[in-house]
Amino acid sequence: MTQTFTNWSGSVSFTPAERAAPASSKQLTKLVKEAGNLGHTIRPVGSGHSSTPLFTTEQTLLSLERLSGMTHADPDQRLAAVLPGTGLRDLGEQLAEHGLAMENLGDVDYQAIAGAISTGTHGSGIGLGNLSSTLAGGTLVNGVGEEVPFGVTAGAPLDHPESDDLLRAAQVSLGTLGILTSLTLRVEEAHQLHRQNWITHIDWVLENYQQLVETNRSMDFYWYPRSDLAQVRMLNKPGDEPELTPEGEPYSYLKKDVVGPNYQIIPNDRHLHFEEMEYMLPFDPQLGAFQQIRERIKAKHRAQVGWRVLVRTIAADQAMLSNAEGTYRNGGLPTMTIALLQNNSLPYKPYFDDLEPVFGQFAGRPHWGKKHSLKAEQLAPLYPDWESFHRIRRQMDPTGVFLNNYLRELFGEEAKTS
Ligand SMILES: Cc1cc2nc3c(=O)[nH]c(=O)nc-3n(C[C@H](O)[C@H](O)[C@H](O)COP(=O)(O)OP(=O)(O)OC[C@H]3O[C@@H](n4cnc5c(N)ncnc54)[C@H](O)[C@@H]3O)c2cc1C
């Protein structure tokens, strides 16, 4: 009897028949072939921080924790090759040893790199893409147990530009093209960041939003429904900080003011567990969607929901299933994101269900790893490359060894009967 697996927030729980943690690509390949021969489902898991049932399976749950660490760093080309189970915190430290750093990070660094990339994990910054957009290539084990290289391979003499579509599919694939066994990342020179977190009134943020977004390297804000205060978080290279701050405004004070290496300064510690719904919307400096969300929360949910709402931005990218994909939707314009958070010991469903249609009005695309209710029918029109992605997915995994029933429904594939 294997142990029950429960995700970080506690809302996804299942007991796989087998838990495997291969220590080499060879062992991994064997496991995928065996699962295929038996008609079983094999699902990879990173650190289990997603709260949609992406990794559930009654059969084999595959942990990549033993395939961890950086295998190659190329400071001249700004590329690094890493193994899939590498935690983001370790990755930051290992890159720093080579004078390198990730361009940006999300709110925490608990995730494994392959898990974070596979759902389009992002931070904030109008000129900064999500983590998936830094995936330049790598290797995956497809559904028939073949190792398939794609994109650029750090340290290898030959690139694979012909597999450009495969790269754009693999950048956000929810673990359905294959198991990523090596990832080549585009990285930056190591740099310091100055974090300034200001508490101020939401009205000041609304008045200055466009300028705040445009003049900071990274800027986001939390809105607190009960008090109508906001926390504006700005990240800049020291010396590049803009003049605009809420200093002197009513209620305003500087809550945090620190400088350090980017991989230490961007992520936060999160001890209270929560459920989250986050939607990606076309960038709107007037914050139309946020205004509607705010009104509705104030009118209907303020008594039950004390948790904050987070607003961020992401640069456009080209990955087929990236919810910041901007080539078609926006003509390359950036994305803004709105996230609702709720303490995981309180009911989240009535709150999220009530607000989700507002995101729909703004052509929102859900975060793949956070709560949402969309299925293939609603998702397909939001992604111009939806069909191309699924064509490639079927080529890579012809028998659907990587598809659980949740993914089958998400993608509009028939449910497995046995
Ligand atoms: C506290 C907290 C903070 C968060 N902050 C942010 C944030 O700031 N920004 C943001 O965008 N998201 C954020 N998230 C969401 C989180 O980043 C994503 O859900 C992410 O995918 C989780 O990474 P993981 O390693 O836990 O992967 P998992 O949740 O374990 O898996 C995610 C997906 O990756 C697949 N996968 C895992 N390994 C492989 C592999 N080797 N090959 C192929 N597929 C694989 C899995 O099958 C699954 O489909 C946050 C979540 C929490 C709980």
The ligand as a MOL file (V3000), in Angstrom:
LIG
                    3D

  0  0  0     0  0            999 V3000
M  V30 BEGIN CTAB
M  V30 COUNTS 53 58 0 0 0
M  V30 BEGIN ATOM
M  V30 1 C 2.5490 29.1900 -1.8760 0
M  V30 2 C 2.4530 29.2100 -3.3650 0
M  V30 3 C 2.9430 30.2810 -4.0750 0
M  V30 4 C 2.8430 30.3170 -5.4610 0
M  V30 5 N 3.2990 31.4160 -6.1220 0
M  V30 6 C 3.1550 31.4820 -7.4650 0
M  V30 7 C 3.5830 32.6360 -8.1810 0
M  V30 8 O 4.0920 33.5910 -7.6070 0
M  V30 9 N 3.4040 32.6580 -9.5210 0
M  V30 10 C 2.8120 31.6180 -10.1830 0
M  V30 11 O 2.6440 31.7070 -11.4000 0
M  V30 12 N 2.4210 30.5070 -9.5400 0
M  V30 13 C 2.5860 30.4200 -8.2050 0
M  V30 14 N 2.1810 29.2940 -7.5450 0
M  V30 15 C 1.7450 28.1430 -8.3410 0
M  V30 16 C 2.9320 27.2010 -8.5930 0
M  V30 17 O 4.0830 27.9170 -8.9900 0
M  V30 18 C 2.6000 26.2110 -9.7210 0
M  V30 19 O 1.4500 25.5060 -9.3830 0
M  V30 20 C 3.7710 25.2740 -10.0250 0
M  V30 21 O 3.4550 24.5010 -11.1340 0
M  V30 22 C 4.1080 24.3820 -8.8560 0
M  V30 23 O 5.3710 23.7780 -9.0720 0
M  V30 24 P 5.6640 22.3480 -8.4580 0
M  V30 25 O 7.1020 22.0590 -8.5430 0
M  V30 26 O 5.0210 22.2250 -7.1370 0
M  V30 27 O 4.9200 21.4350 -9.5390 0
M  V30 28 P 3.6720 20.5090 -9.3280 0
M  V30 29 O 2.5560 21.3140 -8.8140 0
M  V30 30 O 4.0770 19.3120 -8.5750 0
M  V30 31 O 3.3880 20.0860 -10.8450 0
M  V30 32 C 2.9850 21.0520 -11.7780 0
M  V30 33 C 2.9200 20.4340 -13.1680 0
M  V30 34 O 4.2410 20.1110 -13.5890 0
M  V30 35 C 4.2570 18.7890 -14.0880 0
M  V30 36 N 5.6250 18.2850 -13.9350 0
M  V30 37 C 6.3400 18.1730 -12.8160 0
M  V30 38 N 7.5740 17.6800 -13.1050 0
M  V30 39 C 7.6060 17.4770 -14.4340 0
M  V30 40 C 8.5850 16.9820 -15.3520 0
M  V30 41 N 9.7860 16.5960 -14.9580 0
M  V30 42 N 8.2730 16.9360 -16.6670 0
M  V30 43 C 7.0620 17.3340 -17.1060 0
M  V30 44 N 6.1010 17.7960 -16.2880 0
M  V30 45 C 6.3730 17.8710 -14.9770 0
M  V30 46 C 3.2090 18.0770 -13.2560 0
M  V30 47 O 2.7490 16.8890 -13.8560 0
M  V30 48 C 2.1280 19.1320 -13.2150 0
M  V30 49 O 1.3740 19.0810 -14.4060 0
M  V30 50 C 2.2550 29.2300 -6.1690 0
M  V30 51 C 1.7580 28.1330 -5.4550 0
M  V30 52 C 1.8330 28.1270 -4.0600 0
M  V30 53 C 1.2630 26.9640 -3.3230 0
M  V30 END ATOM
M  V30 BEGIN BOND
M  V30 1 1 1 2
M  V30 2 1 2 3
M  V30 3 2 2 52
M  V30 4 2 3 4
M  V30 5 1 4 5
M  V30 6 1 4 50
M  V30 7 2 5 6
M  V30 8 1 6 7
M  V30 9 1 6 13
M  V30 10 2 7 8
M  V30 11 1 7 9
M  V30 12 1 9 10
M  V30 13 2 10 11
M  V30 14 1 10 12
M  V30 15 2 12 13
M  V30 16 1 13 14
M  V30 17 1 14 15
M  V30 18 1 14 50
M  V30 19 1 15 16
M  V30 20 1 16 17
M  V30 21 1 16 18
M  V30 22 1 18 19
M  V30 23 1 18 20
M  V30 24 1 20 21
M  V30 25 1 20 22
M  V30 26 1 22 23
M  V30 27 1 23 24
M  V30 28 2 24 25
M  V30 29 1 24 26
M  V30 30 1 24 27
M  V30 31 1 27 28
M  V30 32 2 28 29
M  V30 33 1 28 30
M  V30 34 1 28 31
M  V30 35 1 31 32
M  V30 36 1 32 33
M  V30 37 1 33 34
M  V30 38 1 33 48
M  V30 39 1 34 35
M  V30 40 1 35 36
M  V30 41 1 35 46
M  V30 42 1 36 37
M  V30 43 1 36 45
M  V30 44 2 37 38
M  V30 45 1 38 39
M  V30 46 1 39 40
M  V30 47 2 39 45
M  V30 48 1 40 41
M  V30 49 2 40 42
M  V30 50 1 42 43
M  V30 51 2 43 44
M  V30 52 1 44 45
M  V30 53 1 46 47
M  V30 54 1 46 48
M  V30 55 1 48 49
M  V30 56 2 50 51
M  V30 57 1 51 52
M  V30 58 1 52 53
M  V30 END BOND
M  V30 END CTAB
M  END
